[in-house]
Amino acid sequence: MVRELESDVVVVGAGLAGLVAARELERAGASVTVLEARDRVGGRLLSEPISDDEQVELGGQWVGPTQDRVLALADELGLETFPTHREGKNVLELGGKLRRYSGTIPRVGPLVLADIALARRRVDRMARRVDTEAPWKTPGAERLDSQTFEAWLRGGMRTRTARRLMMIAGRTVWGAEPAEMSLLHVLFYVRSGHGFDMLMDVEGGAQQDRIVGGSQLLASALAELLAGSLELDAPVERIAERDEGVVVDAGEVAVRARRAVVAIPPSLRARITFEPDLPPAHERLAERMVPGRLTKVTAVYSQPFWRDERLSGEALSDTGPATLTFDNSPPGGSPGVLVGFVGGADARRHAELGTSQRRRKVLDGFARLFGPRALQAERFIELDWGRERWSAGGPTSNMTPGGWTSVGTALREPAGRVHWAGTETAGEWSGYMDGAVRSGERAAAEVAAVL
Ligand SMILES: Cc1cc2nc3c(=O)[nH]c(=O)nc-3n(C[C@H](O)[C@H](O)[C@H](O)COP(=O)(O)OP(=O)(O)OC[C@H]3O[C@@H](n4cnc5c(N)ncnc54)[C@H](O)[C@@H]3O)c2cc1C
């Protein structure tokens, strides 16, 4: 028996974007039903308990300066932030050699440093011209969109080492290979995140702080505030325009509403049947904007032993499998937690290995960077977001070459009575929790204006 519900608005997806949209619409006086495919809220936010009262995040976690909307939300929900642990030296593993360094830029030769500095400046300069609300209107958009980021790196950077470092950073930031992304997309993303350094840095950057108790609290606390119905285990299969509204089918539930807000990653829109068909650009969007591939690995230790040797836990490695690591211990520093990222092609290769082999390879990598005590992990937790049916990848989705200029408008232009949210649709902090919040607020305002 299908249960039939009725409300002013139906929201598809109980990630941060969908939940914010629902809350804003309720504040505007609308009745809202939220349909979520999984048996939990939070989408790309997921916390895992590591002791009686401590959690680690397996998905999105950091917040930083200028991410005003997510910070305001945390504040409103009574959640506190704490700084990412960063005291001590960072480690760079390059070509089989280990070096220790301070700050974001590793100690490599002066030529390489100059090469990186120049590339960062050029990316920032080009990014400043991008219109983040409509990247296809950027001067020279067609030319920038027809190039891959890799082609630009090859043409614009002189040293192989500098190129390699940029590629490693890119695999974590986008979960993609530079060859898979349009240059215009990279510039859009850099502008959207307030500049290259802001994206990369811990202090003063996007990795500066974490939420006490884990970022998934943002979603679960929001869900508790909703007055309307939140249906879990309700994957939406069909959205049909009927009479003056929409009918949304999600297995055992069907919702009749005046408008729909679809707050899921763009590629997953293709799994829903729309009646009538979506306009052609909307249909092609799923092919052009593809989810990154990112696996997050976490090793839990009785103590953060690397701190004894004045190491920060932050490392960059060209050997991997985790090519970027951080100290992810809870605020009190116990237990000790190292987190690592395996991104892009590395993540696809890593997924081919068996469970115990993956664990061994990651811990061997940690041991090379931080010493043999890294092998004594009490717990090893991994999440390959590419294998998550209802995310299809992470941390975000990236436009392939030609994507922004051919189907960019479809990202958030409403299709009939269907409106779109989700971090990918944000102009500011796209790809981040902050972008998800902003997109939910924008979609809610759009719908409230027409109801
Ligand atoms: C490993 C990783 C690390 C990250 N690190 C950071 C970070 O440090 N800082 C940061 O700000 N961001 C980070 N992010 C990104 C951040 O998690 C996302 O930007 C944000 O959570 C996206 O929220 P959203 O609501 O737009 O989408 P989602 O969280 O993907 O929510 C979409 C929801 O829709 C549901 N859904 C999908 N299809 C259907 C359907 N057909 N019917 C019903 N429901 C459906 C999904 O189950 C999901 O709950 C990271 C992401 C990952 C994966």
The ligand as a Tripos MOL2 file, in Angstrom:
@<TRIPOS>MOLECULE
LIG
   53    58     1     0     0
SMALL
NO_CHARGES

@<TRIPOS>ATOM
      1 C1         35.1660   12.5690    1.9220 C.3       1 LIG1
      2 C2         34.5540   13.9390    1.8800 C.ar      1 LIG1
      3 C3         35.2030   14.9830    2.5050 C.ar      1 LIG1
      4 C4         34.6450   16.2550    2.5000 C.ar      1 LIG1
      5 N1         35.2560   17.2560    3.2010 N.ar      1 LIG1
      6 C5         34.6170   18.4530    3.3650 C.ar      1 LIG1
      7 C6         35.0940   19.4030    4.2910 C.ar      1 LIG1
      8 O1         36.0650   19.1550    5.0100 O.2       1 LIG1
      9 N2         34.4310   20.5900    4.4010 N.ar      1 LIG1
     10 C7         33.3040   20.8450    3.6710 C.ar      1 LIG1
     11 O2         32.7390   21.9530    3.8180 O.2       1 LIG1
     12 N3         32.8210   19.9420    2.7970 N.ar      1 LIG1
     13 C8         33.4260   18.7460    2.6460 C.ar      1 LIG1
     14 N4         32.8840   17.7790    1.8440 N.ar      1 LIG1
     15 C9         31.7210   18.1350    1.0180 C.3       1 LIG1
     16 C10        30.4240   18.1860    1.8420 C.3       1 LIG1
     17 O3         30.2740   16.9860    2.5470 O.3       1 LIG1
     18 C11        29.2660   18.4100    0.8700 C.3       1 LIG1
     19 O4         29.4760   19.6150    0.1760 O.3       1 LIG1
     20 C12        27.8890   18.5220    1.5380 C.3       1 LIG1
     21 O5         27.7230   17.6210    2.5830 O.3       1 LIG1
     22 C13        26.8280   18.3260    0.4530 C.3       1 LIG1
     23 O6         25.5390   18.4770    0.9750 O.3       1 LIG1
     24 P1         24.2870   18.3640   -0.0140 P.3       1 LIG1
     25 O7         23.0800   18.4500    0.8210 O.co2     1 LIG1
     26 O8         24.4510   19.2990   -1.1370 O.co2     1 LIG1
     27 O9         24.3850   16.9210   -0.6900 O.3       1 LIG1
     28 P2         24.3660   15.4590   -0.0080 P.3       1 LIG1
     29 O10        24.9910   15.4900    1.3240 O.co2     1 LIG1
     30 O11        24.9120   14.5260   -1.0220 O.co2     1 LIG1
     31 O12        22.8160   15.1670    0.2160 O.3       1 LIG1
     32 C14        21.9860   14.6200   -0.7740 C.3       1 LIG1
     33 C15        20.9870   13.6820   -0.0920 C.3       1 LIG1
     34 O13        20.0690   13.2280   -1.0760 O.3       1 LIG1
     35 C16        19.8340   11.8510   -0.8830 C.3       1 LIG1
     36 N5         19.3750   11.3080   -2.1690 N.ar      1 LIG1
     37 C17        20.0730   11.0800   -3.3110 C.ar      1 LIG1
     38 N6         19.2750   10.6390   -4.2840 N.ar      1 LIG1
     39 C18        18.0030   10.5650   -3.7450 C.ar      1 LIG1
     40 C19        16.7450   10.1720   -4.2530 C.ar      1 LIG1
     41 N7         16.5670    9.7480   -5.5190 N.pl3     1 LIG1
     42 N8         15.6620   10.2090   -3.4140 N.ar      1 LIG1
     43 C20        15.7930   10.6500   -2.1180 C.ar      1 LIG1
     44 N9         16.9950   11.0290   -1.6070 N.ar      1 LIG1
     45 C21        18.0730   10.9870   -2.4120 C.ar      1 LIG1
     46 C22        21.1550   11.3150   -0.4000 C.3       1 LIG1
     47 O14        21.0190   10.0910    0.2910 O.3       1 LIG1
     48 C23        21.6330   12.4480    0.5090 C.3       1 LIG1
     49 O15        21.2000   12.2670    1.8250 O.3       1 LIG1
     50 C24        33.4230   16.4900    1.8280 C.ar      1 LIG1
     51 C25        32.7620   15.4230    1.2110 C.ar      1 LIG1
     52 C26        33.3140   14.1590    1.2420 C.ar      1 LIG1
     53 C27        32.5730   13.0220    0.5830 C.3       1 LIG1
@<TRIPOS>BOND
     1     1     2 1
     2     2     3 ar
     3     2    52 ar
     4     3     4 ar
     5     4     5 ar
     6     4    50 ar
     7     5     6 ar
     8     6     7 ar
     9     6    13 1
    10     7     8 2
    11     7     9 ar
    12     9    10 ar
    13    10    11 2
    14    10    12 ar
    15    12    13 ar
    16    13    14 ar
    17    14    15 1
    18    14    50 ar
    19    15    16 1
    20    16    17 1
    21    16    18 1
    22    18    19 1
    23    18    20 1
    24    20    21 1
    25    20    22 1
    26    22    23 1
    27    23    24 1
    28    24    25 2
    29    24    26 1
    30    24    27 1
    31    27    28 1
    32    28    29 2
    33    28    30 1
    34    28    31 1
    35    31    32 1
    36    32    33 1
    37    33    34 1
    38    33    48 1
    39    34    35 1
    40    35    36 1
    41    35    46 1
    42    36    37 ar
    43    36    45 ar
    44    37    38 ar
    45    38    39 ar
    46    39    40 ar
    47    39    45 ar
    48    40    41 1
    49    40    42 ar
    50    42    43 ar
    51    43    44 ar
    52    44    45 ar
    53    46    47 1
    54    46    48 1
    55    48    49 1
    56    50    51 ar
    57    51    52 ar
    58    52    53 1
@<TRIPOS>SUBSTRUCTURE
     1 LIG1         1 GROUP 0 **** ****
